[in-house]
Each structure stands twice: as structure tokens, then as C-alpha cells.
């Protein structure tokens, strides 16, 4: 459902129509577990959409930590902000910025004001980079915001494999409507640039969860 994410169209119904509960939630949860966040960490949620990662991220970093949620769509950010207000979280900050060229100065400013240091401890992106025309600039921006030795995680989609390949036509149609390229494989960035890489696959190869430590 990258079309919803990219243009903000239907932001209010995104959580319902995106297949989150039935298909994609497992990838978010697995990615955040594998990211191995610590209490007090600053984490950048790049392409945060309606804030579906926020409950688990906020829990992982604790009240002394900080989540910086970034997205280009004001409609998506409005939904995410509503989620924060309802939950009563006080350690989530929002920034409207294109993930393919994130506003590094603003990210650094938010982190410095809130926690006294300009670089984040972790970057995380779920089901977003496959929708970009080129995910490489987004990864470059994420790396620039990340402290040396920080953690990175990408959760994204590919064509189903094995016996699940029978669902390939459905996956292709759904992701084409959403604007995602199932051949993009943005997690290759972590496999190339990080150490201690962990790569897990879910939903018959449709969901890839990759995390690592970036020197």
C-alpha cells in the first residue's frame, strides 16, 4: 500500500486496507525485536506512515528514550500524531521530510534538544523503501543520521517463494497498486554495509526482516 504512504491518499483507512493485521504486523514485531534496542535509545522511524511501529518502538526505548518519526505525508503524520495523543506518549517527535532526502539538520536538532546528542542510536524502516524510485539515497541519509556502531533495520517485501509462490499474482497486483517494487530488495544495504547481520523471512518469503550494526 505504498501509494497510500507516498501520497497520503486514504491515510485514515490505511491501517484497515493495508493487510497489517493479517500479513504485515509480524514483520514489524520481528524487526524491532531483532533491532535489540535499549532503554534510553534514540531511534529514527524512517517513513513512519500512520505510526504502526510506534507502540513497539516506544516500549523498547522506554520513557527515557526517544522516537523520531519521519514521513513526507502530512496526512500520514496526522494519523500517527493522533495515535500518540491517544496513547499519551511524551517521547515521540515528528518531522515532515522526504525519506529519500531526510532533513538531517532537523533530525539532529530534535535529538540534541530532547536528549543532548545529535546522532540516533538506531534507524528503522518498514515497508517503505520498496516504494521509492531509488532507495539508496534514503539509506545514505539514514546512515548519516546514525551514530557509529548504531543499529539499523529494514523490513520490506519480495515475491513469495516455495509453496507460497502460488500467491505471487496476488502479491504482484496488490503491491503494484500500492507502488511497491517487489524486486527492489532494499535490505541489501544492511547486508552490504553492516556487521552482525540477521536476515529472517516470513509469510512464504514475502516479508524480509534484516538488521545489523553499522560501523
C-alpha positions, 0 to 999 in steps of 0.5 A, spaced: 500 500 500 505 504 498 501 509 494 497 510 500 504 512 504 507 516 498 501 520 497 497 520 503 491 518 499 486 514 504 491 515 510 485 514 515 483 507 512 490 505 511 491 501 517 484 497 515 486 496 507 493 495 508 493 487 510 497 489 517 493 485 521 493 479 517 500 479 513 504 485 515 504 486 523 509 480 524 514 483 520 514 489 524 514 485 531 520 481 528 524 487 526 524 491 532 525 485 536 531 483 532 533 491 532 535 489 540 534 496 542 535 499 549 532 503 554 534 510 553 535 509 545 534 514 540 531 511 534 529 514 527 522 511 524 524 512 517 517 513 513 513 512 519 506 512 515 500 512 520 505 510 526 504 502 526 511 501 529 510 506 534 507 502 540 513 497 539 518 502 538 516 506 544 516 500 549 523 498 547 526 505 548 522 506 554 520 513 557 527 515 557 528 514 550 526 517 544 522 516 537 523 520 531 518 519 526 519 521 519 514 521 513 513 526 507 505 525 508 502 530 512 496 526 512 500 520 514 503 524 520 496 526 522 494 519 523 500 517 527 500 524 531 493 522 533 495 515 535 500 518 540 495 523 543 491 517 544 496 513 547 499 519 551 506 518 549 511 524 551 517 521 547 515 521 540 517 527 535 515 528 528 518 531 522 515 532 515 521 530 510 522 526 504 525 519 506 529 519 500 532 526 502 531 526 510 532 533 513 538 531 517 539 538 520 532 537 523 533 530 525 539 532 529 536 538 532 530 534 535 535 529 538 540 534 541 534 538 544 530 532 547 536 528 549 543 532 548 546 528 542 545 529 535 546 522 532 540 516 533 542 510 536 538 506 531 534 507 524 528 503 522 524 502 516 518 498 514 515 497 508 517 503 505 523 503 501 520 498 496 516 504 494 521 509 492 524 510 485 531 509 488 532 507 495 539 508 496 539 515 497 534 514 503 539 509 506 545 514 505 541 519 509 539 514 514 546 512 515 548 519 516 543 520 521 546 514 525 551 514 530 557 509 529 556 502 531 548 504 531 543 499 529 539 499 523 533 495 520 529 494 514 523 490 513 520 490 506 517 485 501 519 480 495 515 475 491 513 469 495 517 463 494 516 455 495 509 453 496 507 460 497 509 462 490 502 460 488 500 467 491 505 471 487 499 474 482 496 476 488 502 479 491 504 482 484 497 486 483 496 488 490 503 491 491 503 494 484 497 498 486 500 500 492 507 502 488 511 497 491 517 494 487 517 487 489 524 486 486 527 492 489 530 488 495 532 494 499 535 490 505 541 489 501 544 495 504 544 492 511 547 486 508 552 490 504 554 495 509 553 492 516 556 487 521 552 482 525 547 481 520 540 477 521 536 476 515 529 472 517 523 471 512 516 470 513 509 469 510 512 464 504 518 469 503 514 475 502 516 479 508 524 480 509 526 482 516 534 484 516 538 488 521 545 489 523 550 494 526 553 499 522 560 501 523 
